[in-house]
Each structure stands twice: as structure tokens, then as C-alpha cells.
Amino acid sequence: MANVMGYNRKLAAVMRKHGLIDEQALQAIYDKCAKESLLMASQLVSEGLLDEPTLLGLVAEDANTPPLDLDKMKIDIDSILEQNKGEDVVTEEQSKFYGVLPIALIGDYLTLAVANPYDVVMIDNLKLTVKKQIMPVVSTERAINKARELAYHAQESAVAEMMNSMGSEGDELAVTDAKRDEEDDKDDLNVADGEESPAVKLVRTVIVSAIQKGASDIHIEPFEKRVRIRFRMDGVLHEMFNPPKRLQNAIVSRLKIMTDTMNIAERGKPQDGRIQVKMGGNAIDIRVNSLPTVHGEKVCMRILNKSNLAGSLDSLCFEPEVLEIVKRAIDAPYGMLLVTGPTGSGKSTTLYSCLRAVMTVEDNVNTVEDPVEYEIEGLNQCHVNPKRGLTFAAALRALLRQDPDTIMIGEIRDQETIEIAVKAALTGHLVLSTLHTNDAPSTISRIVDMGIEPFLAASTVLAIVAQRLGRRLCKNCKQEMTKEELPTAKQLSDAGYKPAEIESMTLWKPVGCSLCSHGYKGRFALVEAMEMTDDLRKVIIGGASTIELRKAAMDLGMVTLRRAGLMNAMRGVTSLEEVMRHTVGEEVGVEEGPVKGKAKSDTEEVEQPAEEAAT
């Protein structure tokens, strides 16, 4: 955008006039923007110092120019082209250079959204270029950039047009005749293999869109008369596309061809594969799994973006007490650190961060995974292949003859694997692994159930970390709950808050804006860490139940998942509703949350129209 510094000086003066930001923070933002030629308005919003509506109102009032919320408008560039006899009034390149966007054209008057209403020279230059009278309205840089992408040949518009052209040809019901099925297979292969075929375009668009939106999973789900494509973003599924039913088999075939390992002719049993792509200079792995269902093959794709992998333990933003427990465990010369939680709760990210912390030239660090999610330089990573006899147990036995110092086991699934892992921990190796249990104390019961003696479990386990991923409240739109909106004192007490906390309680609620999804943006870790102490070892060796072990751990100061969530709710990181969704009460067996009912799993879905999700 032209004249960035002039705009920043004007905006800084407006901020000082209204006293919305202290001088030190304002000067720091101003210096950063001057150094990097950034628009100060965008930095104020992105760093949470000012919300976008307030910023827009201040600039509009100061510049005496009407404001416009572009997020609530659909810009029809084709209509403007028609008004201008098929010629561009403002080209996409001009729009990007000046930081503007044409809104409407009526006669010789062009309504133009501008991010910098103070730049009269720019507006005069555009008047001469477009030969129109310009009526400026104020918007923000973010809103203009977003609206420009949607207006000038946006990917979403292209997909919508492609969907319409596909749908106009009519959907056909599947024919169960065996001969017809064979013919359909041949057609699918031809369609999927053609570089300009609808299936190829659709698959490419879906993958690119999912990566751009930061989705962790793509679900392609067949039903009787339609196909649904959903993205998991921030742990919640959103419906994105509904391609024609007739393209169902072609889409699945195309994905199988891209993996080079899946059999496109086999539709009756589950298959696994892997796709490797590059986008924006980042190497991205996509794990593909197909599952036969009543109406065809359902495909789930897990997106593994190396740029999202945490680099250090400190970057995980754990509670200080939890971080110290984890660091003490990985600093030990031998023993076992276990991370538990459901699929998609960030267990692998935590383990990889631990491995990065222990990786040195002097140590031999090895992993056994199924599959290898992220390839990291300096790690000796082994990919399990049960079809060839390379199970977790077989790989571990071979690995122990490779002179290891630290071993990471992707998942402990059976008795043989846990027995070898315990023996490795007893014989001078540091073992890191995951288990599927609901919380930290129940992990010990799970280990004992798998055939390990309680005294061995107590002596080998260093610490157990139970983990969930909760959604963060959007910094731009979250609001403090009023006294009327707050739950009652009894409800807060039942949730787990202490009387002293309830007296001065401050909680926040999601609102929803153009920068987030239903009031949430991003995720954070809810963590429960149980460090093995001598007192806990005595309880375990004594044959204590999960309930007794949990009580003993809490008496020794263990912060539970519920308690960690409640503290984050008070800090404004998340909402109480989100905490209740992921955790159960302090008392074992409590399933009902007093505020929003039953705690739900990480697979809760939010259904919404594809058009709303895409925006």
C-alpha cells in the first residue's frame, strides 16, 4: 500500500487523542511498523490491543469518511465489468498496490473501499486512471484482502462454478449390477487419471483449501444421494463441499492413485496410504485411510504439516508445574514417560518436543512409529509394517540391540510391547510412549491390566501426562460475561471452583467475528501431569484402585484436567463451556457438567452450510 508511514502517523495521533493504548505500547507498535513497512492498524488488531470495529469507527470518524463492513457484503466484480462495458475499472494488481477494492459503479461514480482514507494523492491518481468520480468508504486491510480474494477469481468461486456445472449434468443412482460395476471401475480410472477431469480438479482444490485453512483432517463421506466433504479445524468438523454423487468413486480412485500404495480396484476392505505434497515451500504429508461403508468408501486424510510441529517444550505453553514435571522426567537417565489422551489430542507433538529436548550428538535417539508422522533430522525412525512381521514388539526387540539411549514408541497397544518397554526402562533406557486412557491415574490400572506387576509399573514410570486440546477464545471478539450471564454460585462450585474464586469470578464468552470460527480461534493444551513419587509408589504397590490413586495424587498437589481448564477459563483463554466439553468432574465417575451438560468427545461436530464454512 502506498504512503504507509503517513497513515501510521495519522493513526498514532488518533490513538493518543482517545487514550486507548498506553504510550509505550503504541510507540513499540509504531517503531515495528516503521521498520518493516507494515500497516499499524493490522498490527493493533492482530496483537489484541484494539478490536477491528472500534478501529474502523475511529478512523472513519477522524477521516470523515463512512465505514463499511466488507465481511457482510458480496462484491460482484462481474456486475462492475458490465457497467464499464466489459473493461476493468480497477484491476486486481491496482487493487493490491493501492490497498483498495471497487464496491459498486453507478454511472461515473465508483464506490471504492480504502484502507487508508488519508492518502488523497492515491485517490487523485486513481481518479485519473479510472476516469471516474471516486466515493471512498473506509474498511480494514484484512477485510479488503479477504474480499479481494473472493471477488477476483477466488478459489471458492471457481469451486462453486465447477460444482454447479457438475450438478447440472444430473446425479445418477448407483447400479448394483456386477457387469455395470466393472464398467464403472474403468470409467473411474479414466476420469481420475485425466489431468483436466472434474475429480482431479476437485481433489486438488480440496487439499489446497484444507491446508490454507489450517485443517487437521479431511473427511470424504458418501451417503445415499450425496457426498459430504468436511474439514476438522480447531478440533471441530465443518462442512465445506457437497460434490455430485456421480463423482464419488472417481474422487476415491484419484486419491488412491496419488498414494501409489493403495489398490484402486479393491473397495471391500480398509486401506492405508500416504501422499506427500509441497505448498508454500513446506513439505506436507497426508495420511490416507479408506473404509468401506454402506454407500461407498469413506476416506479420512490426516494432514501433517511440519511447519506446525512444535520446536521445543517451552513452545507448548504448558502450565509451569507441568513443564517442570516433564523436564524432570526426560532428564532422568532411565525410566518411562507416558502421554495419554484420545486421537488428535496432541500426544505426538508433545513426544516430538520431548525428543528434540533430549537429542544430542552423544545420545542415540530412536523411534518406533506406525506410521512415522514427521521425519526429523537426527532421529533414527522405524516405520512399523505388520504385514511383513515388523510389529511394535519385533521392532523394539531389534532396537534394543542397536545400543539406544532414548526410545520413543508411537503407541503401546499390547502386552508384548509393554513388557519389552518396561524391560528397556529397567535396563537403563529412557522410554517415551503413548497410551489411550482417559486420565493419568487410570494409566497405571491399564498397565497392570496388560500384565505388568504393580511394583514394576511403580518403579519404571517417571511421570504420566494426560492431554486434551481445547479451543481458544478469539482475542478480537471475546466478551466478559455479565453478572446475569454467569452461572450460579452452586453451579460454579459443582464445576470445581473454590469459594474464594467464586467471589471475584471473571469469565469470558465466545461471540464470533470475521477473524474466528464461532468465537474461537486456535487451540491450547489442557494437561494433567502425575509425577511418580515415593508416596504414590507405595499406593500402587499396595494394589490401590484408580479412585484411590487419583485421590492420593490430588492430595499431593496434582492439577487435574478439569482444574487446568477452570484456571484457563478464569484467565480468559477459553470459555467455561469449552472446559466442560472436554473434562469430567473432580470426583471419578462424574459425567454431568453443571453448566452445559455432558462432557463431549473431541469428535463433536458443528454442522453448518458449506457457504458459511467456506467464508
N, C-alpha and C positions, 0 to 999 in steps of 0.2 A: 504494500500500500504506500502511496506517495505521502510525503510530509508526515511521517510517523512522529518525529520529535515535536513538531508543532502541536499535534493532537495531545501528546503526553503532557506537555507543559500546561495546556488548557485544562486537561482533566485533573492534573495535580492541584491546580488553583481551585477547581470546583471542590475537590476533596477537602482542601484546607478550609475553604469557606464554610462548609457544612460540618466540619469536625468529625467526620465519620471514622477516620483512621488516625491513629497516633502518628506524629511526625516522623518518628524513627522508622516505623514500618513502611510509611509512604515513601520516604527517601530511599530505603533499600530497594523497593519495587521500582522506583524511578531510575535508579542507577543501573539495575539489572536490565531494564528495558532499553536504556540508552546504550549499554554495552553490546547487547545482542540484537538491536533494532526491532524490538518487539512492541506490540500494541499494549499499552498499560492496562486497558480495560479488560482484555482477555486474561492477563496475569492476576488482576484483582479478583476475578471470578474463580479462576482455577485454583487459587490458593485459599479460597474460602473467606477472604476479607470483606467481600461485598457480594450480595446476590444480584443476579442479572436484571430482574425487573427494576430494582432500586437504581442500579447503574444506568439503565436505559432512561428512566424517568429524569434523573439528574442531568444527563447530557442533553436530552430533548428540551428540558426547561431552560438550561443555560444557553443553548444554541437557538432557542425559539423556533424549533423545528418539530413537527409532530412525530411521535414514536409509532413504531409498527412491530407487532409480534409476528415474525415470519413463520414461526413454528405452527401457527394456526391457519396458515394460508397455503394454497397450492398454486404455484406460479406456472402459468400457461405460456411458455415461450412461443409455441406454435401460433397462438392467437395474436401475439405481438407481431410475429412474422407476417401473418395475413394482413394485419393493419398497415404494415410497412411494405406491402406489395412483394412479400417473399424475401426481403433483404433483412439481414441482422441490423437491429438498431444499436445494440451493444454486443459485441462478440464475447465469447467465453474468455478469450485472452485479455480483452479490455476489462471485463468484469473482475478477473483475478488481479490485474495490475492495479486498478484503482480501488478495489475493495468495495464494489457496488454491485447492484443487481436490478435489472429492469423489472418493474412490477406490472405496469399497465401502460398502454398507449391509446390515447383518445385524441384524434386529430393531430395537432402539432405539439401536444402536451404529453411528456413522458414522465410518469411517476417512477422515481429511482430511489431504492433503498441504499443508504450510505452508512458506513461505519464511522466516518469522520466528517461530520457536518460543518466543521470549522474550515475545511480546505476549500475555499471559494475559488482558488485558482484551478483546482481539479475540476470543479463543476463547470467553470467557464470553458475549460479545454474540451470537456465532453459536449457542451452546447455547440461548439464549433464543429466537432467531429460528427455528431449525430444529426446536426441541423434541426434540433427540436428545442422547445422550451422545457426546461427540466424543473420538476417539482420534487424536491428531495424530502424523504422521510428517514427518520433515524432508526437503525437496527444495530445489532452487535456483529462483530467479526465472525463469531461462531455461527450465529443464525444465518448470516449471509453465505458463508461457506457451505453450510449444510443445504440450504435452499438451492444454491447454485448446482450442487451435485444432483439434486433431484430434478432440476429444471433443464440443464444442458445434457441431454442424452445419458441420464443416470442409469446405473446398472439395474436398479429396481424397476425403472420404467421399461427397459429392454426386456427384462424377465416377464413383466406383466403383459407386454405386447406379444411375447413368444407364447405365453400361456393362453392368451386369447386366440391366437392363430391355431394353436394345437386343439383347443377346445372346440373351435368352430367346425372341425372335421368330424366331430361326434365321437363319443366314447362307445366302445364295444364291450359287451359282457364276455367273460372267458368261456371258451368252449371246452368241455371235458373230454371230447373225443380224442383218443390216443393219437390217431393219424394227424389230427389238427394240431395237437400239442407239438409233434415233431416239426410241422411246418412253422409253427410259431417260434420254435427254438432257432430255426435257420433265419427267420426274419429278424429276430432279436440280435443275432450275431452281426448281421449285415447292418442293421441300424446302429448298433453300438460301435461298430468299427469305422463308420463313416465320420470323417473329421467335421463335417458340417451338419451332422444329424442332430435332431432336437435333443436326443438323450445325451449326446456328448456336450452340447452347449449347456444343458440343464445341470449336469453333474459338475461341470467346471464352475458354473455360476454359484451353485450351492456351496461348494468347497471354499471358493474365494470369499463369498459373503460370510460364511461361518468364521473364517479366520479373521476377517476385518472386524467383525462384531465381537471378537474375543470369546466365541463359544467354546465350550469344552467337549461337547458331544453333538453329533448329528444323528437324528433318528428318522429313518425312512420306513413308514408303516403302511402296509396295504390293508384296505378294508373292502367290503363287498363291491361298492360302487365308486370308491375314490382312493386316492393315495395322499397321505399326510406327511409333510416334512417338518420336523421340529428341531430347534436348537436349544441346547441347555446353556443358559447364560446366568452366571452368578448362582448356580445350583438349582435353577428353576427352568422348566421346559416352557418354550414359547412356540406357538405355531407360526410358521413362516411362509410355506408354499403349499399349494394343492395342485400338483401336476395331473394331467389326464390319466385316467386309469389304464388306457391302452399303452402308455409308456412304461408301465410298472416293470415288466420283465426286461425291457431294454435298459432301464436305469441300473437294475441289479447286474445285468450282464456287463455293462460298461465298467462298473466298479470292480467286478471280478477280474476283468481284463487288465485293469490298471494295477492290480496287486501282483499279477504274474505267478501267483501261487494257488489261487482258488480255482476250482473246476467249474466252468460256466455251464456245463451240461448237467451237473449234479444239483438238484433242487430239493432233495428229500432229506438231507441231513445238515447239521450246522457246519460251518466252515470258518476258518480264520485266515486273515491275510494282513498285508501291510503295504501302505502307499507312502512314498517319500516325495515331497514336493519342496520347491523353493519359492519364497514370496518375500519381496522386500529385503532380499539379502539374507533372510533367515531360513534355516533348514527346518522343515516341519515334517514329523512323522505322523501318519494317520493309521491307527489300528482299526481293522475292519472285521466285523463279525456278522455272519448271516444266520438267521434262524427261521426254519420253516414254520409258517403259521397257517391258519385255516384258509386265508385268502391270498397266500403267496409268501415270498420270503421277506422277512423284516431285516433291515440292515441297520446296525449301530456302528458309528465311527467315532472313535476317541481321538481327539486332536491333541498331539503332544508337541507343543511349541517350546523349543529350547530357550527362547528369549524370555519365557515366563518362569523358567526354573530358578528358584531362589539360589543365591550365590553363597550366603553364609547363614549361620544360625541367627545372628542378630537381625537379619532382614526378615525373619519370620514373624517378628513383632509378638513373641510370646510374652506372657507375664514374667516379670523379673525372677520370681521364685521358681517358676517352671524352667526358665532358661538356665538357672544355676543348677537345677537337678539334672537336666540333660547334659550340661557341660561336665559335671562331676562323673556322670556315667561313662561318657566317651573318653574321658581322661584316664579311666581305670585301665590297668594292663590286661585284665581279663574279666569275663562276665557277660551278661546278656541285657541288652536294651530292647524293649518291645514297644512298638507303636500300634495301637488298636483303633478301630473305627470302621464304619461302613465304606463301601466303594465310593470313591470320589471325595473323601474327606481330607485329602492332602497328606496321606501317610507316606507316599513315595517321595514327595517334596521334602518332608521332614528328614527322611532317611538319607536322601542325597545331600542335604545340607550338612548332616552329621558326618557323612563320608568326606565331604570337602574339608571339614574341620580336622579330620584325622589324617588326611592324605599328606604324606611327606616322602622325600626320596628314600628315607631309611626304612619305611614300612611297606609291606606287601599287602595291598588292599584288594580284595576280591569280592565279586558279587555273583549270586546265582539268581536269575530272574526268569519270569515267564509272563510276558516277553520282556526283553530289555527295552525299557521305556525311553531312556535318554542315554545316548552314548557320550561318556565323559572322558576326556583325555587324562591318562594317568591311572584309570581304573581297569582292572582285569575283569571283564564282564562275560559271564557264561549264560548262554540262552538255553533254557530247558527245552528238550524235544522228546516228549514221552513216546511218540511213535517209533523212535529209534532207541528207546530204552534209557534215554538221558532224563531221568526224573530228578526232582529236588534231592532225594536221598542219594542217588547214584552220583550226581554232580558234587554233592557235599563230601562224599567219601573220597572222590578223586581230588577234590580241592584241598583236603587235609594233608594230602601227600605233596602239595605244592608250596610248602613252607609259608603258610599265610600268617599275617599278624592280625588283620581285621577281616571279618567275613560279613557280608550283607546277604541275607536270604530274603528274596522277594516276598514270600509268604509261607508260613508254616501250616501245612494242611493235614498232615497225617502223623501217626505215631512214630514211624521210622524217621521222619525228618526231625521231629522234636527230640528224639533220643540222640541223634547224631549232633544236633545243635547244642544240647546240654553237655554232651561229652566234650565238644570243642570248647565250650565256655569253661569247663572244669580243667582243661589241659592247657590253659594259658593263652586262649584266643579271645578277642573281643568280638562278640556276635551281635549283629543288629538285624531285627526282623519285624514282621507284622503278623498280627492275628486278628481274626474277625470276632471281637467281643464288644459288648455294649459299653463297658466302663473298665477302669483299671483294676479294681479288686476282683471282678469276675474272671479276669485273665488267669489268675492263679488256679481257680477251680477248673478252668478249661485245660490248663496244662496238666493238672492232676488227672482229669478225666481221660487225657490222651495217654496215660500210662506212666507218668513221671512221679516218683515218690515225692511227698511233700518236702522232705528235708533237702532233696536235690533242687527242687524248684526254689526253695528259700535261699539256698546257698549260691545259686547261679544267677538269679535275676538281680540286676542292679537297680533298675527303675522301669516303670510301665507308664506310658503316656497314652491316654485316651483322647482322641481328637475329633472335632467336628468343624465344619466351615459354616459360619453364619454370614448373612448379608449385612453389609454396612449401610447405614443411613446416608442418603445423599447430602453432602455438605451444603449444597446450594438451596435446597428446599425444605430440609427437616425443620420441624417446629416444636417448640416446648409445649408439653401438654398443660392445659389449664387445670385448675383445681377440680372443675366439674368433670373433666375427662379422665383424671387419674383414677385408678382402681381404688376401692375402699381399703381402709387400713387392714381389715381382716384378709382381703384378697392378697395384698402385698405381703402380709405376714405368712400366709399359706404358701406364697410363691417362694419364700425363703429370705425375705428382707428382715433385718433386725429392727427392733423398736426405735433405736436411736436414728437409724437411717430413714425410717418412715416419716419421722417428724419433720425432717428437712428434705423431703424427697423431690427430686427433679428428674423427670423422664421426658423422652422425646418421641415424636411420632412421624411416620412417613407421610409425605404429601404427594409428591410426583411432579416432575417438571421435564423440560426437553432434554436435560442432561442425564437423566436416570431412567430406570425402569420401575414404575410403581413406587417411587420414593426410595429405592435402594440402588447403590452403585458400588460394585466391588464386594469382596468378601474378606473376612478375618478369621483367625483360628480361635476356637473355643477349646481349651486344653485342660485336662485333669491329669496331674502327674503324681504318681505314688512311688516315692523313693523307699527302697528296701532298707529298713533299719533293724537293729538287733531285736527291738520290741516286736516289730512285725514278723520277723523270722520266728520268734517264739510262738506267736499266734498261729502261724501257718503250720509249723511242725506239730503243734497241738491239735491239728485237724479242724481248725475253725471253719465255719461256713462263710460264704460270700458276705452275708449280712454282718457277721461278727468281724470279719476282716475290714469291711468298709467302715464300720463304727470305730475300730481301732485306728485306722488310717486317719479318719476325720478328727479323732481325739488328739492325734499327733500333728494336726495342722494341715492336712491335705485339703486343697481347694478343689471342690467338685466341679463338674461341668456346669451344673446349674448355678453354682456360686460365681464361677468365672463369667457366665453370661449375665448374671444380675449386676455385677460390677461394671461390665461394659455398657449395660443399659443406662446405669447412672451416669456414666461418662459421656453419654450421647453418641457412642459408637454404633449402637444398634437399638432396636426397639424391644420392649418387653414381650411383645407378641412374637418376635423372631426368636427370642430366648426360649419361650415356652414351646415353640415349634420343634426345637432341636433337643431339649433336655427333659428329664423327668425330675420328680421331687427328691429332696434330700433323703427321704425315707425310701428304702428299697421296696420296689413294687408299686410305688405311687405312679399311676399312669395319667391321671387327670390334672391338667393345669388349671388353676383357678381363674385365669384371665381369658384364655382363648381355647379352653378345652383340651383335647387330647394332643399330646406331642406327636408330631408327624415326622415321617422319614425324610431323608434328603431327596427323595424322588417325587416330592409333591409337585403337581403340575399347575400351571396357570394357563388357562385356555383364553385365547383372545384371537380376534380376526387377524388374518395374515397381513392385511394392510396396516393395521395399527402396530403389529410387531415389527414390521419392516421399517417403520419410521422411528 
